[in-house]
Amino acid sequence: MPGGGAEIFAERVRKKIARAKVSAEGWLEIHRTAHELGIPTNATMLYGT
């Protein structure tokens, strides 16, 4: 499943840099569901923000 950029899970920082993206909990739920269905996922990490 492409598009795994979660950026960062710290809500204080997410509100500043990724306001329009799904919440951390929403991101985790989407990936949990994909894994339960046998769909592999990926995630990118953003450092230095």
C-alpha positions in Angstrom: 0.0 0.0 0.0 1.8 3.2 -1.1 1.6 6.5 0.6 2.8 5.6 4.1 4.1 9.0 5.1 3.0 9.5 8.7 5.5 12.3 9.2 5.4 12.4 13.0 3.0 11.1 15.7 3.6 13.9 18.3 0.2 15.7 18.0 1.7 19.1 19.0 4.1 18.9 16.1 1.6 17.4 13.6 -0.7 20.3 14.2 2.0 22.6 13.0 3.4 20.7 10.0 0.8 18.2 8.8 -2.6 19.8 9.7 -4.4 18.4 6.7 -3.3 14.8 7.2 -5.1 12.1 9.0 -4.5 11.9 12.8 -1.8 9.6 14.2 -4.5 7.2 15.5 -6.3 7.3 12.1 -3.0 6.4 10.3 -2.4 3.5 12.7 -5.9 2.2 12.2 -5.6 2.3 8.4 -2.4 0.4 8.6 -3.7 -2.1 11.1 -6.7 -2.8 8.9 -4.4 -3.3 5.8 -2.2 -5.7 7.8 -5.2 -7.7 8.9 -6.2 -8.0 5.2 -2.7 -9.2 4.3 -1.8 -5.9 2.6 1.9 -4.9 3.2 2.5 -1.3 4.1 5.4 1.1 4.5 6.2 4.2 6.5 8.6 7.1 6.0 10.2 8.9 8.9 10.8 12.7 9.0 13.8 13.7 11.0 14.9 17.1 12.2 11.7 19.0 12.5 
